[in-house]
Amino acid sequence: MMELLDKDEKIYLLEENDFSFPSLEMINNDLVAIGGDFHPQRLINAYKNGIFPWFIDENNYIHWYSPQKRMVLYPEEFRLTKSLKKSIKNKGFIIKSNENFEAVINNCANIKRKHESDTWISDEFKQAYINLYKLGYASSIECYLEDELVGGLYGILINDIFCGESMFAKENDASKVAFYHLCNQAAINGIKMIDCQVYNEHLASLGAKEISRNEYYNVLEIENNNN
């Protein structure tokens, strides 16, 4: 049984051998729970409940989130700009899937980002998602230029929702090209939504938008019931 740590904000402490998560009715804050571990079943249960791990604190507790405003992108609403279309056509990028997952997550962890002094993708995070990849839940889109991995992204496919985790680019537009191909594959394979988690200007420029947590849960519940 989960312990309620903060009654007002409804933050829960997860138990080691209990892989359940609070339901929508039990939460009212972005931060839902702390604790637990990265057991694959716990991670899968989290995503099925609209929850994802954000970071590990100084006490080695995992923080689990379900934002009140969820950033999502419907594949058919991807915004293909003239400049990106030109990059796709002329730069010679080659796109592959799931051929170098570990390299993608390592690059996502190591890439320097604006306004961030450190990465949240710790060794524990990397191993957790590598484990999910080996189990067939996590996948990557990779962007190559002259046989060099220059961009990509990775995430978790839960029913018909792709839950994006992180992306990187070493070459201008490389991550955007990977994201464009993700949207194309999503449309072909019947993926209804790409979960981008929280607001990001880069993703907003590509067509992502915020919806309420309730809206996100409604889509998630429909997909869970259909699978």
ABEGO torsion letter per residue (X at the ends): XBBBABAAAGBBBBBAABABBBBAAABABABABBEEBABAAAAAAAAAAGBBBABBBAAGBBBBBBBABBBBBBAAABBBBAAAAAAAAAAGBBBBBGABAAAAAAAAAABBBBGBABBABBAAAAAAAAAAAAAGABBBBBBBBGGBBABEBBBBBBEABBBBABBBBABBGAAAAAAAAAAAAAAAAGBABBBAGBBBAAAAAAGBBBBBAAAAAAAAAAAAAAX
